C-alpha cells in the first residue's frame, strides 16, 4: 500500500503563481513579462496533480 503525501503546499504554490500570471497579464506595463511565471505555474500544477 502506497503512502499518500499531502499536496496542499503544491496547490497553494500553484495558486500563488497563477495569481502572479493574472497580475502580470492584467497590468499593461508588465504584460510582456508574464512568461517568467509560467515555469513555476506549470511545475507546481504538475506536482499537485502528482504527475512528477
Secondary structure, 3 states (H helix, E strand, C coil): CCCCCCCHHHHHHHHHHHHHHHHHHHCCCCHHHHHHHHHHHHHHHHHHCCCC
